[in-house]
Amino acid sequence: MADDPKSKAQSVFVTALRNAHALENQALELMNRQVERIENYPEVKARLERHIQETHQQLARLDRILEDLNESRSVIKDNTMSLFGNMAAMGHAVAQDEILKNALADFAFENYEIASYKALIQFAQETGNQAFVPPLEQNLSEEEAMAGWLDEHLADVTSTYLHRAVAGQTAGI
């Protein structure tokens, strides 16, 4: 039975859900490490803290979808991606321009998550899982809002970094 097209399509959808769950775990670790270090950019820190809370809600939505499908998250994928999030944060932590590297990476990461949710929504629609579209759209909306905020504030972060560096102040984070 697992070879029929409907079962295969459902399997693809479940795999994508597990991947999204792992991706959110990676994002969570990355943001947690960034928030721990930010000192001179209170607006960035506050927005990251808000998005951390949203990410917890996104994970809960994904968990509910997986449970409704009688599936579970992939612990291996979650743990691996969490490790990658921590490693990325550590890589930026040694950079003099850490805040800029974080801002650029966060913007790229949010857009990756946006693409992931768009694909998940398409999978849900095409596999007859229409009931899961609203929570996936909620996650997508939150990712789009975060990406928009990062886009709107990149110039401010860059300018603040430059002025602090020129003034001989701690600029990196």
C-alpha positions as CSV (number, residue, x, y, z in Angstrom):
1,M,0.0,0.0,0.0
2,A,2.9,2.4,0.7
3,D,3.7,2.3,-3.0
4,D,0.5,4.0,-4.1
5,P,0.7,7.6,-5.3
6,K,-1.4,8.9,-2.4
7,S,0.8,7.2,0.2
8,K,3.9,8.5,-1.5
9,A,2.6,12.0,-1.6
10,Q,1.6,11.8,2.1
11,S,5.1,10.6,2.9
12,V,6.7,13.5,1.1
13,F,4.4,15.9,3.1
14,V,5.4,14.2,6.4
15,T,9.1,14.4,5.6
16,A,8.7,18.1,4.7
17,L,6.9,18.7,8.1
18,R,9.8,17.0,9.9
19,N,12.3,19.1,8.0
20,A,10.4,22.3,8.9
21,H,10.4,21.2,12.5
22,A,14.1,20.6,12.5
23,L,14.6,24.0,10.7
24,E,12.7,25.8,13.4
25,N,14.9,24.1,16.0
26,Q,18.0,25.3,14.2
27,A,16.5,28.8,14.1
28,L,15.7,28.7,17.8
29,E,19.2,27.7,18.8
30,L,20.7,30.4,16.5
31,M,18.5,33.1,17.9
32,N,19.0,32.0,21.5
33,R,22.8,32.3,21.1
34,Q,22.5,35.7,19.5
35,V,20.2,37.1,22.2
36,E,22.6,35.9,24.9
37,R,25.4,38.0,23.3
38,I,23.6,41.2,22.1
39,E,24.4,44.2,24.2
40,N,24.4,47.3,22.0
41,Y,21.4,46.7,19.7
42,P,18.4,46.6,22.1
43,E,15.8,46.8,19.2
44,V,17.4,43.8,17.5
45,K,17.5,41.9,20.8
46,A,13.8,42.6,21.5
47,R,12.7,41.6,18.1
48,L,14.7,38.3,18.3
49,E,13.2,37.6,21.7
50,R,9.7,38.1,20.2
51,H,10.5,35.8,17.3
52,I,11.9,33.2,19.7
53,Q,8.4,33.1,21.3
54,E,6.8,32.9,17.8
55,T,9.2,30.0,16.9
56,H,8.1,28.1,20.0
57,Q,4.5,28.5,18.8
58,Q,5.5,27.5,15.3
59,L,7.0,24.3,16.7
60,A,3.9,23.6,18.6
61,R,1.8,24.0,15.5
62,L,4.0,21.6,13.6
63,D,3.9,19.1,16.5
64,R,0.0,19.3,16.4
65,I,0.0,18.7,12.6
66,L,2.3,15.7,13.0
67,E,0.3,14.3,15.9
68,D,-2.9,14.7,13.8
69,L,-1.2,12.7,11.1
70,N,-0.2,10.0,13.7
71,E,3.4,10.9,13.0
72,S,6.2,12.3,15.1
73,R,9.1,14.7,14.7
74,S,12.5,13.4,13.8
75,V,14.6,13.6,16.9
76,I,17.8,13.0,14.8
77,K,16.9,15.9,12.4
78,D,16.0,18.2,15.3
79,N,19.2,17.5,17.2
80,T,21.4,17.8,14.1
81,M,19.8,21.1,13.1
82,S,20.0,22.5,16.6
83,L,23.7,21.6,16.6
84,F,24.1,23.5,13.3
85,G,22.4,26.5,14.7
86,N,24.8,26.6,17.7
87,M,27.8,26.1,15.4
88,A,26.7,29.0,13.1
89,A,26.2,31.3,16.1
90,M,29.7,30.3,17.4
91,G,31.2,31.0,14.0
92,H,29.8,34.5,14.0
93,A,30.7,35.1,17.7
94,V,34.4,35.3,16.9
95,A,33.9,37.9,14.1
96,Q,34.6,41.5,14.8
97,D,31.4,42.3,12.8
98,E,29.2,39.7,14.5
99,I,26.1,41.8,14.5
100,L,26.3,42.3,10.7
101,K,27.0,38.6,10.1
102,N,24.0,37.8,12.3
103,A,21.8,40.3,10.5
104,L,22.7,39.0,7.1
105,A,22.4,35.3,8.1
106,D,19.1,35.9,9.9
107,F,17.6,37.6,6.8
108,A,18.7,34.7,4.6
109,F,17.5,32.1,7.1
110,E,14.0,33.8,7.4
111,N,13.7,33.7,3.6
112,Y,14.6,30.1,3.6
113,E,11.9,29.4,6.1
114,I,9.4,31.4,4.1
115,A,10.2,29.2,1.0
116,S,9.9,26.1,3.2
117,Y,6.4,27.1,4.4
118,K,5.3,27.9,0.9
119,A,6.3,24.4,-0.2
120,L,4.6,22.9,2.9
121,I,1.3,24.7,2.1
122,Q,1.5,23.5,-1.5
123,F,2.1,19.9,-0.3
124,A,-0.8,20.2,2.2
125,Q,-3.2,21.4,-0.6
126,E,-2.1,18.7,-3.0
127,T,-2.2,15.8,-0.5
128,G,-5.7,16.6,0.7
129,N,-4.5,18.0,4.0
130,Q,-6.3,21.3,3.6
131,A,-7.0,21.5,7.4
132,F,-3.3,22.1,8.0
133,V,-3.1,25.1,5.7
134,P,-4.2,27.7,8.2
135,P,-1.5,26.8,10.9
136,L,1.1,26.6,8.2
137,E,0.0,30.0,6.8
138,Q,0.3,31.4,10.4
139,N,3.9,30.2,10.6
140,L,4.5,31.6,7.1
141,S,3.0,35.0,8.1
142,E,5.3,35.2,11.2
143,E,8.4,34.3,9.1
144,E,7.4,37.0,6.6
145,A,7.0,39.5,9.3
146,M,10.4,38.7,10.8
147,A,12.1,38.9,7.3
148,G,10.3,42.2,6.7
149,W,11.5,43.6,10.0
150,L,15.1,42.5,9.3
151,D,14.9,44.0,5.9
152,E,13.6,47.3,7.3
153,H,16.2,47.5,10.0
154,L,19.3,46.3,8.2
155,A,20.3,49.9,7.3
156,D,20.0,51.0,10.9
157,V,22.0,48.1,12.2
158,T,24.7,48.7,9.6
159,S,24.8,52.4,10.4
160,T,24.9,51.9,14.1
161,Y,27.7,49.3,13.7
162,L,29.7,51.8,11.5
163,H,29.3,54.7,13.9
164,R,30.2,52.6,17.0
165,A,33.3,51.2,15.2
166,V,34.4,54.7,14.1
167,A,33.9,56.0,17.6
168,G,36.1,53.2,19.0
169,Q,33.1,51.6,20.9
170,T,32.2,48.0,21.0
171,A,30.4,47.6,17.7
172,G,30.3,43.9,17.0
173,I,27.4,42.9,19.1
